[in-house]
Amino acid sequence: MARRLCFLWLILFSINVWGANDSILVKGIAQASRMALRNQNDSAIALVDSLLPYAVQRKALVQEASLHYILATCYDNKKERQKAIQEYITVMIIADQADFVNNAVKNPSLYNLMMPTFVQTAVLTRDLGWKEQSVNCSKTGITWAMRCPQKELVTSSMPVFGSILIMNKEYEIAYEPLKQAYDYAIQIGDTDNALGIVMSLIEAEEHIHHVSPEKNPWIKVGERLMPKTKEDKISLAFLSTAHNSMIKELERRDSDMIRNNTGTRDTTRTKTPQILQARNDSIQHHIQYVHVRNVRIVKIGLTIIALLLLSFGIYTLWQRHVRRKRETQRYIEGLEQERNRLAKELHDGVSNQLLAVEMKLNEEGTKEQAIQMLNESREQVRRVSHELMPPEFSYATLDEVISHYVLELDEVNHCDISCHLNPPDADWSTIPPQEALEIYRIVQEAIGNALKHSGATTIAVGMHKTGQETAITISDNGTSDEKTTTSGIGIRTMKQRAQLIGATLEFRKNKYGHVVKLYIE
């Protein structure tokens, strides 16, 4: 990831600095970078080789360094380390020229190219055992780091340079830059790199100021940083460094005492196991801390899994609810189809048959009483068929349909049935036809129950509408018990219809009679 970011910075910098004057180089560098990122190393190398003479001719130092950096990266990808090191060194030689340094002062983005170059070169030469080249590269890298205005680059590079210089006993050169890099790391909150820098400072402090581990301030600084680090390997490396420092100090003391043959040897031997045990305990404590943190991470993971399972369970229940709602809708639609079929049967079959009987009786001159009874039967069948047929809400609103239904019932029943609108000028056309049909059927069933089962002499339908809220109340003065008017297939169908349209349906009995209330938001 760091290498890819470096390539992107390289492309952007080349475009910003040189613009259209070196468009061939800019496009070539961009294309070669993309090839290297895709691991098309041979193609990238061939393209760079064709561009290098042009860059040298134009004395475009930045582009020339960029091209050599791409070559180094390609050779590194191909595991050809010696060639990669040669290209990295070429980049550093170009960067050592005064014009290039001046460009870096004017354009700090160049550090995004140079700092990774120094780091890569120092690491590769160290791995190959090239001590002198590794040290020289680290020294040059530190020089550039001290001029670099980007603290993140400094703090990420200095642990590498510091460890190489300290390993090669270049304590004086590394000490002050390491302290500066440590300050940067603390300022930007980079505790991992800060602890890595502290490991080099511990050894540098011992050799420059000849302090014992008990008095080495950097060991205490590292111990304060440990709880804040994210990388366990860095914390363990610090503990190991501090532990080894203590062992070396104790070995030195034993050697001095053997040489001097002093009587303080027994005291030192007494203290040595205690100090070593304290350091071992510190390492074991950190290992235990890492274990506890890992256990905590596992617990968090299990909690997340449990939440996912809970979410899946809730989703399953919701799907079941949706499925039941669909089944309810299909059931009610089946009822409506059956109502429609019965209405047609009554109207087209029974009603016409009664009409034929009436006409036949008229022809034979039978008694007028029989004719009147047949007339009443035919009228009753017609009325029942009209009740069964769904109303046409495309031509009438809900209040008009219910008012007309109540008026027809009031004319043919002994019971006083009335309908009241509140407010009288409310707009009932906003209710969708399907929803209006369900409300109408609920009102029909409620009035039918009151007529058949409650023994009521008065039934009142109240229709209240304000904005998005609709409330319909069917009340009667019936005397039957509550169970008679709140159970049965009709009541269950009313509840299913209310559930289908998201309405609340209530059944109550008071001292005046029964109340059915339908509330829709």
Beta strands, then each sheet from edge to edge (+ up, - down):
strand 1: 416-422
strand 2: 458-466
strand 3: 469-476
strand 4: 504-510
strand 5: 513-520
sheet 1: 1+ 2+ 3- 5+ 4-
end
